[in-house]
């Protein structure tokens, strides 16, 4: 019996033809594919501008640089997320301040965010965790305190919150195209979007050494550019993302799980995570059935060794401590067929 993977990157003849065409063009970087990919992605998600880059982590770094965040500044981040959400803040010299998560939807808790805002707070990074949009209150809180809202949308391609798609909710948004994500680019890749006109030109410069059209570096940047091959593949994948997202939602319905979805939103289901009291037993049961599963974030970010000197290293974030190690991700990707859905559902509902 064929094993069911947690993720399955999409590849077809059109992706291959696009990659080969980009290679044979002789224009491997800084060409028309990356430019078109950014424009098409912005149009798709409703942002004013978008620029491809090398990874979701690079996008987060660029977002913070775009906002001139650095030493002495604080950025509030969720305690349960992929570690890059926090380390991107550290890499620009600022301090990540960890907030607890919601008990029901598992995204960053607006009440805890508001409680942790200080005069040093320059931004909040809200993560659309596993494809679940964060609370709309984050936008209100950031506006009221005149601080920036950054969307970590690495897992949220196609997620919708109160009529706005991920990528057009915050001031800046960061996407990942890692092979396990809802869409990919044939390797590493990311995208930065913005809803603020004043950031659009600076955004393009940041990924290209801070240079303007005359090739003068007028601000601090570095090489974060996406290759033409990856951009060409991304453009093909973008044609399918709505179809794939709908299939993920249909698979979610068929699996009859009890994971909660926020009202007035559309979950993108990058991962379907189920809350269980004994994750080892659950993973073992799926493994025996030939189905991949795993706990993604068993340790809250502030507990990681990299933050052993952080002032919150020993701080208890109650929901993060209770929930993070009990969330087991199971397959929900759009390549699943009816038989595979039934196999997963049988283990989920013995």
C-alpha positions in Angstrom: 0.0 0.0 0.0 1.4 3.3 -1.1 2.4 5.7 1.7 0.5 9.0 1.9 2.8 12.0 2.4 2.0 15.1 4.3 2.7 17.2 1.3 3.2 16.6 -2.5 4.6 19.3 -4.7 2.8 19.8 -8.0 4.8 19.4 -11.2 3.5 19.0 -14.8 4.6 19.6 -18.4 3.8 23.3 -18.3 6.0 23.8 -15.2 8.8 22.0 -17.0 8.4 23.9 -20.3 8.3 27.2 -18.3 11.6 26.3 -16.5 13.3 25.2 -19.7 12.2 28.3 -21.6 13.6 30.5 -18.8 16.9 28.6 -19.0 17.2 28.7 -22.8 16.4 32.4 -22.8 19.8 33.1 -21.3 18.2 35.6 -18.9 18.5 33.7 -15.6 18.1 36.6 -13.2 16.5 40.1 -13.2 14.3 39.3 -16.2 10.7 39.5 -17.3 9.6 36.4 -15.4 10.2 37.7 -12.0 8.7 41.1 -12.8 5.5 39.4 -14.3 5.3 37.0 -11.3 5.3 39.9 -8.9 2.6 41.8 -10.8 0.4 38.7 -11.2 0.7 37.8 -7.6 -0.2 41.3 -6.4 -3.3 41.3 -8.7 -4.3 37.9 -7.4 -4.2 38.7 -3.7 -5.3 42.3 -3.9 -2.0 44.0 -2.9 -0.6 47.2 -4.4 2.7 45.7 -5.2 4.6 42.4 -4.8 8.2 41.4 -5.3 9.5 37.8 -5.5 12.5 36.9 -3.3 14.5 33.9 -2.2 12.4 32.6 0.7 9.7 33.4 3.2 12.5 34.1 5.7 14.1 36.5 3.4 10.7 38.2 2.9 10.4 38.7 6.7 13.8 40.2 6.9 13.0 42.6 4.0 9.7 43.5 5.6 11.4 44.6 8.8 14.1 46.5 6.9 11.4 48.2 4.8 10.0 49.5 8.1 13.4 50.7 9.3 13.2 48.4 12.3 16.4 47.7 14.1 18.3 47.9 17.4 16.2 49.3 20.3 12.9 48.3 18.6 10.5 45.6 19.6 8.3 43.5 17.4 5.5 41.4 18.9 5.4 37.8 17.5 3.4 34.7 18.4 5.0 32.2 20.7 3.8 29.3 18.5 5.0 29.6 14.9 7.9 28.6 12.7 11.1 30.0 14.3 11.8 32.3 11.4 9.0 34.6 12.4 11.0 35.4 15.6 14.6 35.1 14.3 13.9 37.5 11.4 13.4 40.2 14.1 16.6 39.2 15.9 18.5 39.3 12.6 17.8 43.0 12.1 18.9 43.7 15.7 15.5 44.2 17.1 13.9 42.3 20.0 11.1 39.8 19.4 8.4 40.0 22.2 6.5 36.7 22.4 2.7 36.8 22.8 0.5 33.9 23.6 -1.9 32.3 21.1 -5.7 32.0 21.1 -7.0 28.9 22.7 -9.5 28.1 19.9 -7.9 29.3 16.6 -4.2 29.0 17.7 -3.1 32.3 16.1 -1.6 35.2 18.0 -3.8 36.4 20.9 -5.0 40.1 20.3 -5.5 40.7 24.1 -1.9 39.6 24.8 -0.6 41.7 21.9 -2.2 44.8 23.2 -0.9 44.1 26.7 2.7 43.8 25.5 2.8 47.0 23.4 5.3 49.5 24.7 6.9 52.7 23.5 9.5 50.5 21.8 7.0 48.5 19.8 7.3 49.2 16.1 5.3 46.3 14.6 3.3 43.1 15.1 3.9 40.0 13.0 0.6 38.2 12.8 0.9 34.6 11.5 -1.9 33.0 9.5 -1.0 29.7 11.2 -1.5 26.6 9.2 -3.7 28.7 6.8 -6.0 30.1 9.5 -6.3 33.9 9.2 -5.3 35.8 12.3 -7.9 37.9 14.3 -9.2 41.0 12.5 -8.6 42.8 15.8 -4.8 42.9 15.1 -5.5 45.5 12.3 -7.5 47.6 14.8 -4.9 47.3 17.5 -2.0 48.3 15.2 -4.0 51.2 13.8 -4.9 52.5 17.2 -1.3 52.4 18.4 0.1 53.6 15.1 2.4 50.6 14.6 2.8 48.4 11.5 1.1 45.1 10.9 3.2 42.4 9.1 1.4 39.3 7.8 3.4 36.1 8.0 1.4 34.5 5.3 3.9 31.7 4.6 1.2 29.1 5.1 -1.8 31.1 3.9 -1.9 31.3 0.1 -5.6 31.9 -0.7 -6.8 32.5 2.9 -9.5 35.2 3.2 -10.3 37.3 6.2 -13.5 39.4 6.1 -13.4 39.6 2.3 -9.6 40.4 2.1 -7.1 37.8 0.9 -3.9 37.1 2.8 -1.3 39.5 1.4 -3.7 42.5 1.4 -4.6 42.6 5.1 -1.5 44.1 6.7 0.9 46.8 5.7 3.3 44.2 4.4 2.9 40.5 3.9 5.4 37.7 3.5 4.8 34.4 1.6 6.9 31.2 1.3 7.1 29.0 -1.7 8.9 26.1 0.0 8.0 22.8 -1.7 5.6 21.8 1.1 3.6 25.0 0.8 0.3 25.5 -1.0 2.1 26.6 -4.1 5.8 26.4 -4.8 8.5 27.4 -7.4 10.6 24.4 -7.9 12.9 25.1 -5.0 13.2 27.9 -2.4 11.2 31.1 -2.9 9.2 33.8 -1.3 7.1 36.9 -2.1 6.7 40.2 -0.3 3.5 42.2 -0.9 2.4 45.6 0.4 -0.8 47.6 0.6 1.1 50.9 1.2 2.0 52.8 -2.0 5.0 54.5 -0.2 6.6 51.1 0.2 6.4 49.7 -3.3 9.5 51.2 -4.8 11.6 50.7 -1.7 10.5 47.1 -1.7 11.9 46.5 -5.1 15.2 48.1 -4.1 15.7 46.1 -0.9 15.9 42.7 -2.8 18.6 44.2 -5.1 21.2 45.7 -2.9 19.2 48.8 -2.2 19.9 50.1 -5.7 17.8 52.4 -7.8 17.4 52.6 -11.6 20.9 54.2 -11.9 22.4 51.2 -10.0 23.4 53.5 -7.1 22.8 51.8 -3.7 20.9 54.4 -1.8 20.0 52.2 1.2 21.0 49.0 2.9 19.9 46.0 1.0 21.3 42.7 -0.2 20.7 40.1 -2.9 17.3 38.5 -2.2 16.3 38.1 -5.9 14.4 35.1 -7.2 15.8 33.4 -10.3 13.9 33.6 -13.6 13.5 29.8 -13.5 11.7 29.8 -10.1 9.6 32.8 -11.1 8.5 31.1 -14.4 7.5 28.0 -12.4 5.7 30.2 -9.9 3.7 31.8 -12.6 2.4 28.4 -13.8 1.6 27.4 -10.2 -0.3 30.6 -9.6 -2.8 29.6 -12.3 -3.8 26.6 -10.2 -3.7 28.0 -6.6 -7.5 28.8 -6.4 -8.4 25.3 -7.6 -5.9 23.7 -5.2 -7.2 25.8 -2.3 -10.8 24.8 -3.0 -9.7 21.2 -3.1 -8.0 21.6 0.3 -11.2 23.0 1.7 -13.2 20.1 0.2 -10.7 17.6 1.7 -11.1 19.4 5.1 -14.9 18.8 4.9 -14.5 15.2 3.9 -12.2 14.4 6.8 -14.9 15.5 9.3 -12.4 16.9 11.8 -13.2 19.2 14.7 -10.5 21.8 14.2 -12.2 25.2 14.5 -12.3 27.8 11.7 -12.6 31.5 12.5 -16.0 33.1 11.6 -16.0 35.3 8.5 -12.9 33.8 7.1 -11.8 31.1 4.6 -9.1 28.8 5.9 -6.3 27.9 3.3 -5.6 24.5 5.0 -1.8 24.5 4.5 -1.9 22.0 7.3 -4.8 20.2 9.0 -3.7 20.0 12.6 -5.8 18.0 15.1 -5.6 18.6 18.8 -4.9 15.3 20.6 -4.0 14.4 24.2 -1.5 11.7 23.2 0.3 12.9 20.0 2.8 9.9 20.1 -0.1 7.4 20.0 -1.8 9.3 17.2 1.3 9.5 15.1 2.0 5.8 15.7 -1.6 5.0 14.5 -1.2 7.0 11.3 2.3 5.5 10.7 0.9 1.9 11.0 -1.7 2.9 8.4 1.1 4.1 6.0 0.2 7.8 6.5 2.7 10.6 7.4 1.9 12.8 10.3 3.9 15.0 12.7 3.9 17.6 15.4 5.2 20.8 13.7 6.0 23.1 16.7 6.5 21.0 19.8 8.3 23.8 21.6 7.2 27.4 21.9 9.6 29.8 20.2 10.7 31.5 23.4 11.8 28.1 24.8 14.3 27.4 21.9 18.0 27.4 22.8 18.6 30.3 20.4 16.6 32.5 22.9 18.3 31.1 26.0 19.4 34.7 26.9 16.1 36.3 26.0 14.1 37.9 28.8 11.1 35.7 28.1 13.0 32.4 27.8 11.6 31.1 31.1 8.2 32.9 30.6 5.2 30.6 30.5 2.8 31.4 27.6 -0.1 29.2 28.9 -1.8 28.4 25.6 1.4 27.8 23.8 2.6 25.4 26.5 -0.7 23.5 26.5 -1.4 23.3 22.8 1.8 23.3 20.7 3.0 19.8 21.4 -0.5 18.3 21.0 -1.2 19.4 17.5 -0.6 16.6 15.0 -0.6 17.5 11.3 -2.2 15.1 8.9 -2.4 15.1 5.0 -4.9 17.4 3.4 -3.1 18.4 0.2 -5.0 18.6 -3.1 -3.4 15.5 -4.6 -5.3 13.2 -2.3 -7.7 10.8 -4.0 -10.9 9.4 -2.6 -9.3 6.2 -1.4 -6.6 8.1 0.5 -9.1 10.4 2.1 -11.0 7.3 3.4 -7.7 5.8 4.7 -7.0 9.0 6.6 -10.5 9.4 7.9 -10.5 5.8 9.2 -7.5 6.5 11.4 -8.9 9.8 12.5 -12.3 8.3 13.4 -11.6 4.7 14.4 
